[in-house]
Amino acid sequence: MTTLTLVKKTSFTVASLATTMLLGICSPVRAFMFGTGGIQFEQDTKINFRFNKSVSPYQSSLWVAQAEPENNGYTNIARLFYETKPSDNGSANNWEGTFGNAVTSENGSITQTFTFLQDQIYALLLWSDTGSGRPFEQYVSSSTFMNSPQWFAPGTQFRRDECLVAGCQLAVFGDFMLDYNSSDSFANINGGKGPEQFSSLTKEQLAKGTTRISFDDAKKGTELDFKDFTVSAELVPEPVPEPVTVFGTMLGIGALAATRRKKKRG
């Protein structure tokens, strides 16, 4: 397990500290959110994650991390997918990594189910070995405010001064386009829509099962293209009660109502 610890530097301005406090106060009170502001559900909810593709020379793993009390840190609690090598075949196909070759999971399935607990706050963390042999050398988070210099994990190299206190968006959510063979910007590929327009998913989108989450692993010297590690997410529907159970419940309610009417007449 690797814990991220919130660090407050004295060089922060009053406005920066106010932003940090606002993020810490506002995040827990939202009943539902699934995006760059965090992940939270109003009841225990299962989500199916399916691996799509990895395109990066980094060797990465995708984790679900849960917030600690008072939102001062996040702890890895479930590894969804991980690369056993940086890519299928070196730099071929833009360092492409596919499931069953460079990528696998704990149980060997391309689809992983995770249960998000009611009212708990989560984030997805993409950890990367950039060539040092350390699997937790660098991270990027699906939660934008964690991608700033105020957050750190022991032994990591992630430092991006340009992200300031509010953080950098390093993940996109939704029905966006990715062109793995183009060096064009994310916005141009998506008809002028920038990453900020793909910052969250609704319950309806999650229920469709066609929406994706894609990360930029913050490789130095490259533009943000948000296509380094991509998965899809789908809401697992709650089981529908059996017709016999529903009929039995209706009979029970009817019997209770009849008993009450008899008592009133008596």
Phi, psi and omega in degrees: 000142177233124183258132175268135183242131178287127181245126177254115183268147181291343180282352179295142176281167178300320179297321179295317179295323178297320178297316179299315180295321181296318178297319181292326182280319187282327187302314186291338189274353180279126184293318180225134171202143178210091183174208184289349175271353182128179178233125181203141178233153180277355174208163179304127187223133177263135177235132173270125174252131180238129181289138177253294185196152172239134179223086182189147176286351177283151174260115193237165174217143182252126184238153165266129179241141182249139181289142174276168180308139180066015173058034181267358179188165178230140180241132175299130179234343180207127176267120182276305181219153177209151179267134177271347174204161186300329182199173178295315187210068178061226183274003181299140179054044178060042178062039182294136175237124182244160181289137182092347176245281179269342188239143177210186178220176183301320182254008177079010180261142180286346177245128179240135180252130177233138178261114176274125184281149182307130173066002176276150180256133182230169170212158172261132180242128174259107179266144183222142167262112185273007179131001183271345185090003179255117183294338180248039182289323185213151177223157164227150185245150173290339178270117187303318186292346177277347180267061181214165182297344182284346178255144175204159172233142182305129177085002181266162181252003188289110176216116179227095184298332182290346181281343179055201185284321184291338176094170178251142174281119181236015176215148176236149183232135173130202181260073182256168179256143174230132177241102185288345181256009182241146175261008180293160182289158179301319182296316180294321179294332182255034173063034179093354178276121180277174181301331180296341178271002175231061187251355180199163177240145173268169177297324179296320178293319179296325180292332181293324180078008181253358182276154184236161172234126183225140186249152164255126185274013174061039177294129184298139177082010180237156177282157177286112180245349175057036180228021184280330180206117188234134175226163172250158182228139181218133177289129176277117183295147177289144181298138179276132180301143177297146179305322180297320179295316179297316180297320179296320179296318179296320177297318180298318179295319179296318179296320179296319180294320179296320179297319179295321179295322178295320179296319180297318179294324178293000000 
